[in-house]
Amino acid sequence: MSSEVVIKAEGLGKAYTIFKRPEDRLKQMLSFGRKKYYDHYWALQDVNLEVRKGQAVAFIGHNGAGKSTFLKLLCGTVAPTSGTISVAGRIGALLELGAGFNPEFTGRENLRLAASVLGFSEAEIRQKEPEIIDFAEIGDFLDQPVRLYSSGMYARLAFAVMAHVDPDILIVDEILSVGDAAFQQKCMRFVRKFREHGTLLFVSHDSAAVLNLCEHAVWMDAGTVRMAGAAKDVCLAYQASIEEGKVNSNAFHIGGSRRRIETSEPVEDKTEELLRETGSAPKVKIFSFDPDAPSYGHGGATIQHVAFLDSNGEPLTLLTAGDEVTLQVDLVANKDLVSPIIGFYVKDRLGQNLFGNNTFATYAENSPRAPKGAALTASFRFRLPFMPNGDYSVTAAVAEGTQHDHVQHHWIDDALIFKVVNEIEIQGLLGVPMSSIELSVEAV
């Protein structure tokens, strides 16, 4: 991260004129300022902020807290009522789904229009157009009016345009909540790569997403900055304020001392048993293997199929969290493989690796050789953990060598998508049934 300041707001404020009745607008015009028929609503007031080059900063807060207003001022789509805001660098903004798109224009026409508004020449647009089209993946709809697009198609095109106009500062609002799981994963991979050289402003109500993407956070409340600092500290304070609002604030406290508790007998965790008895265990819908999912590698082997199998070796399309399953990866060797390693990751919608494994440790001392043309099958049997609602993906890979020194032959992202549906809320990234629970107390 550089010490260079790329965004600076000083005393920034934005007020909107509110008329109680339609006729008050006419009265105000005819009064020539001698009388006031309106009230001011300050959406933003006295905001002082600095963002340095290379920072990833999250903006959190309730709806109406002023986050979107600040970002619109930053982009120059609205003018400040007071104070100043300065920006160094090109901004790529995804504030609203398809904002700026003409509904009667085709996707291709809107693509070109958006790029030209951002200052690209006709030659530059022609050069970047194939990359944008390839990223958006909207097929024949590219030459259809965007009024016919679904929300997911709007998101694909809007993100594809902004991702390829070489912004120095990328602003991402809740737009990433729209679209299918594979598209969300694709966007998150782009955002992570962008962070290596650019400045990211991320707006979300999802604390997990904020902590995953950003080191810094700004908590906005009632049009002002209530707290700014390390993302972990700001998210904790914000979450505490939400809980405080649910109860009598005089009875709510943040803090306390750490204590050890005296030992009692271990007890069995009845959560899983209860979920199964009531039929409330999370249901998991599994989609088909996608051989055309994003991939890379040297090509010494090709992954041909990835699937969840039951105890009889039959492919699964639906299962229950907590079930024992087999994840099977089938591939073919395109050359002689000396020490093949096959593995997988399960990722959430943010692209976080939740869990995974590979064959290296099991076969480290007696690694099988695979001649060219051989079919290889790796099977991983495990109990599928409980997971919160949402879309997940399986990444599969085949390499050759050792754990730390290997050649990647085929890595395929989002090879298999599955969706988890819960009737009850599961906290955290994973819900793991406990074999025992202990409680102990030690007086301070």
Residue pairs with C-beta under 8 A, 6 or more apart in sequence:
1 52
1 53
1 54
1 55
2 52
2 53
2 54
3 52
4 52
4 53
4 88
5 50
5 51
5 52
5 53
5 88
6 51
6 52
6 53
6 87
6 88
6 89
6 168
6 169
6 199
7 49
7 50
7 51
7 74
7 85
7 86
7 87
7 88
7 169
7 199
8 49
8 50
8 51
8 85
8 86
9 47
9 48
9 49
9 50
9 70
9 73
9 74
9 83
9 84
9 85
10 48
10 83
10 84
10 85
11 46
11 47
11 48
11 82
11 83
11 84
12 44
12 46
12 47
12 48
12 49
12 70
12 73
12 80
12 82
12 83
12 84
12 85
13 42
13 44
13 45
13 46
13 47
13 80
13 81
13 82
13 83
14 42
14 43
14 44
14 69
14 73
14 78
14 80
14 81
15 40
15 41
15 42
15 43
15 45
15 81
15 82
16 40
16 41
16 43
17 38
17 39
17 40
17 41
18 38
18 39
18 40
18 41
19 25
19 28
19 37
19 38
20 38
20 39
24 37
24 38
25 37
27 35
27 37
28 35
28 36
28 37
28 38
31 37
42 81
42 223
43 66
43 69
43 223
44 66
44 69
44 70
44 73
44 223
44 224
45 82
45 223
45 224
46 83
46 224
47 66
47 70
47 83
47 224
47 225
48 225
49 218
49 225
49 228
51 57
51 199
51 201
52 199
53 89
53 199
54 197
54 198
54 199
55 199
55 200
55 215
55 216
56 195
56 199
56 200
56 202
56 213
56 214
56 215
56 216
57 199
57 200
57 201
57 202
57 214
57 216
57 217
57 218
58 201
58 202
58 203
58 204
58 210
58 213
58 214
58 216
58 217
58 218
58 231
58 234
59 67
59 70
59 71
59 201
59 202
59 203
59 217
59 218
59 220
60 67
60 203
60 204
60 205
60 207
60 210
60 217
60 218
60 219
60 220
60 234
60 235
60 238
61 67
61 219
61 220
61 221
61 226
61 238
62 221
65 220
65 221
65 222
65 223
66 220
66 221
66 222
66 223
66 224
67 203
67 220
68 95
68 173
68 203
69 78
69 223
70 220
71 93
71 95
71 171
71 173
71 201
71 203
72 78
72 95
73 79
73 80
73 85
74 85
74 87
74 91
74 171
74 201
75 91
75 93
75 95
75 171
87 169
88 168
89 167
89 168
89 169
89 199
90 118
90 119
90 165
90 166
90 167
90 168
90 169
91 167
91 168
91 169
91 170
91 171
92 118
92 162
92 163
92 165
92 167
92 169
92 170
92 171
93 162
93 170
93 171
94 158
94 159
94 162
94 170
94 171
94 172
94 173
94 175
95 171
95 173
95 175
96 173
96 175
97 151
97 154
97 155
97 158
97 175
97 178
98 146
98 149
98 154
98 155
98 157
98 158
99 158
100 113
100 114
100 117
101 110
101 114
101 146
101 154
101 157
101 158
102 109
102 110
102 113
102 146
103 145
103 146
103 147
104 145
104 147
105 113
105 145
105 146
106 142
106 143
106 144
106 145
106 146
107 136
107 138
107 141
107 142
107 143
107 144
107 146
107 149
107 153
107 157
108 129
108 133
108 142
108 143
110 146
110 157
110 161
111 129
111 132
111 133
111 157
111 160
111 161
112 125
112 129
114 161
114 165
115 124
115 125
115 128
115 132
115 161
115 165
116 122
116 125
118 165
120 128
120 165
128 164
128 165
131 164
132 160
132 161
132 163
132 164
133 142
133 160
135 156
135 159
135 160
135 163
135 164
135 186
136 142
136 156
136 157
136 159
136 160
137 156
137 183
138 149
138 153
138 156
138 157
141 148
141 149
141 153
146 153
146 154
146 157
149 157
151 178
151 179
152 178
152 179
152 180
152 183
154 178
155 175
155 176
155 178
155 179
155 183
156 179
156 183
158 175
159 175
159 176
159 187
159 190
162 170
163 187
163 190
163 194
167 198
168 198
168 199
169 198
169 199
169 200
169 201
170 191
170 194
170 198
170 199
170 200
170 201
171 201
171 203
172 191
172 200
172 201
172 202
172 203
173 203
174 203
174 204
174 205
176 184
176 187
176 188
179 187
180 391
180 417
181 349
181 391
181 392
181 393
181 414
181 417
181 419
182 290
182 293
182 393
182 414
182 417
184 349
184 391
185 347
185 349
185 351
185 393
185 413
185 414
186 294
186 414
188 349
188 350
188 351
189 294
189 351
189 413
191 200
191 202
191 213
192 213
192 351
194 200
195 213
200 213
200 214
202 209
202 210
202 213
202 214
204 210
207 235
207 238
207 239
208 350
208 429
209 350
210 217
210 231
210 235
211 231
211 232
211 235
212 350
212 352
213 350
214 231
215 230
215 231
216 228
216 229
216 230
216 231
216 234
217 228
217 229
217 230
217 231
217 234
217 235
218 225
218 227
218 228
218 234
219 225
219 226
219 227
219 228
219 234
219 237
219 238
220 226
221 241
227 233
227 234
227 237
227 238
228 234
237 254
240 254
243 252
244 252
257 444
259 441
259 442
259 443
259 444
260 440
260 441
260 442
261 439
261 440
261 441
261 442
262 440
262 441
262 442
263 438
263 439
263 440
264 438
264 439
264 440
266 436
266 437
266 438
267 436
267 437
268 435
268 436
268 437
269 433
269 434
269 435
269 436
269 437
271 433
271 434
272 281
272 322
272 386
272 433
274 280
275 281
275 282
275 322
275 424
276 320
276 322
280 422
280 423
280 424
281 320
281 321
281 322
281 386
282 320
282 321
282 386
282 387
282 420
282 421
282 422
282 423
282 426
283 318
283 319
283 320
283 321
283 420
283 421
283 422
284 318
284 319
284 320
284 321
284 384
284 418
284 419
284 420
284 421
285 317
285 318
285 418
285 419
285 421
286 307
286 308
286 316
286 317
286 318
286 319
286 416
286 418
287 416
287 417
287 418
287 419
288 416
289 305
289 306
289 307
289 415
289 416
290 414
290 415
290 416
290 417
291 304
291 305
293 412
293 413
293 414
293 415
294 412
294 413
294 414
295 303
295 410
295 411
295 412
295 413
296 408
296 410
296 411
297 397
297 398
297 408
297 409
297 410
297 411
298 407
298 408
298 409
299 334
299 409
299 410
300 333
300 334
300 335
300 337
300 400
300 407
300 409
300 410
301 331
301 332
301 333
301 334
301 335
301 337
301 340
301 370
301 376
301 398
301 400
301 409
301 410
302 331
302 332
302 334
302 410
303 329
303 330
303 331
303 396
303 397
303 398
303 410
303 412
303 415
304 330
304 331
304 332
305 328
305 329
305 330
306 327
306 328
306 329
306 330
306 344
306 394
306 396
306 412
306 415
306 416
307 315
307 316
307 327
307 328
307 416
308 315
308 316
308 319
308 325
308 326
308 327
308 328
308 416
308 418
309 315
309 316
309 325
309 326
309 327
309 328
309 379
310 316
310 319
310 325
310 326
311 324
311 326
313 326
316 325
319 325
319 384
321 384
321 385
321 386
321 387
321 420
321 431
322 383
322 384
322 385
322 386
322 433
323 383
323 384
324 381
324 382
324 383
324 384
325 381
325 382
325 383
325 384
326 379
326 380
326 381
327 344
327 379
327 380
327 381
327 382
327 394
328 377
328 378
328 379
328 380
329 342
329 344
329 377
329 378
329 379
329 380
329 396
329 398
330 375
330 376
330 377
331 342
331 375
331 376
331 377
331 378
331 398
331 410
332 373
332 374
332 375
332 376
333 340
333 370
333 371
333 372
333 373
333 374
333 375
333 376
334 372
334 409
335 372
336 369
336 370
336 371
336 372
337 369
337 370
337 374
337 376
337 400
337 409
338 367
338 369
338 400
339 367
339 369
339 400
339 401
339 402
340 359
340 367
340 368
340 370
340 376
340 398
340 399
340 400
341 358
341 359
341 360
341 398
341 399
341 400
341 401
341 402
341 403
341 406
342 358
342 359
342 376
342 378
342 396
342 397
342 398
343 356
343 357
343 358
343 359
343 360
343 378
343 396
343 397
343 399
344 356
344 357
344 358
344 380
344 394
344 395
344 396
344 397
345 353
345 354
345 355
345 356
345 394
345 395
346 353
346 354
346 355
346 356
346 392
346 393
346 394
346 395
347 353
347 354
347 392
347 393
347 394
347 395
348 354
348 387
348 390
348 392
348 429
349 390
349 391
349 392
352 429
354 387
354 392
354 429
354 430
355 385
355 430
356 395
357 380
358 397
358 403
359 378
360 402
360 403
361 403
370 376
376 398
385 430
385 431
385 432
386 426
386 430
386 431
386 432
386 433
387 420
387 426
387 429
387 430
387 431
388 420
388 422
388 425
388 426
388 427
388 428
388 429
388 431
389 420
389 421
389 422
389 426
390 419
390 420
391 417
391 418
391 419
391 420
392 417
392 418
392 419
392 420
393 413
393 414
393 415
393 416
393 417
393 418
394 414
394 415
394 416
394 417
394 418
395 411
395 412
395 413
395 414
395 415
396 411
396 412
396 415
396 416
397 408
397 410
397 411
397 412
398 409
398 410
399 406
399 407
399 408
399 409
400 406
400 407
400 409
401 407
